[in-house]
Amino acid sequence: MKWIVAGFVALVFAVLSFNAFIANDLSRQSSGNRLIAMLTDLYGWLLGSIGAVATGVLFAVCAVGIVALAVRDGKQAQ
């Protein structure tokens, strides 16, 4: 179960990283869900504040870090 969750979260960060590298601004879209709207606003703020490339690198590091932490946790349990 840990691997499914880690894989899903890492995939989400990888997609966000790809979208940042191609400068796809998700904040142009609107959602009726307040949580999704808040997250897209945060994503747009990151793109505006630190830039597309830095945001892409940040999300890529988060994706790799999640997988690395899952691997490290699995080795310690054995």
N, C-alpha and C positions, 0 to 999 in steps of 0.2 A: 504494500500500500504506500509505503514511503517513496518508492521509486515512481509510482504513478503520479503522486502529488509533485515530487521534485521535477519530474519530466514535464508536467503540465505548466508549472510556474516558470521553468527555464524556457519552455517554448513561447510562453507569453512575452517574457523579456526579450527573447530573440526576435520575435515579430515586431515588437516596439522598437528594438534597435534597428532593424531593417527599415522600418517606416521613417525613423529619424534620419538615417543615412540618405534616403531618397527624398528627404524633406517633404514627406507626406504629412500635412498638418491635420491631425485628427480632430482638432478643436473646431474646424469648420462645420463638422457634423453636429446635429442636435439629437438629444435623447430625452425621452419622457422620464426615464429613471434618474433619480437625483444622484445616486451613487456613481453611475456611469458618467453623468454630466460633470460631477466633481472630478473624477479621474481624468476625463478628457481636458478639463480646464487646467488641471495640474500638469498634464503632458504638454499642453500649449504653453504654459508658463515656463516650463523647463526649456522648451525649444526657443522661446523668446529671450530667456535670461542667459543661458550658457551656450546656445547655438545648437545647430542640428548635429554636427559631428561629435561634439562633446556629449550630447545627450545619447547619441548612438553608442558611443564608447561606454558610457555609464551603464546603459542597459545591457550591453554585451558582457561587461565585467560582472554584473549581477547574475546573468544567466550562467556564466562559467562558475561563479562562486557558489551558486546553489547546487550545481552538479558536483563540484569538488567537496562541498560539505556533506552531501549525501554519501559520496564514496568514502570519505574519511570516517563518517559515523558507522558505516557498514563494517569497516575494518576494525574498529574499536570494539564492536559488539562480539566479534568472534574471538 
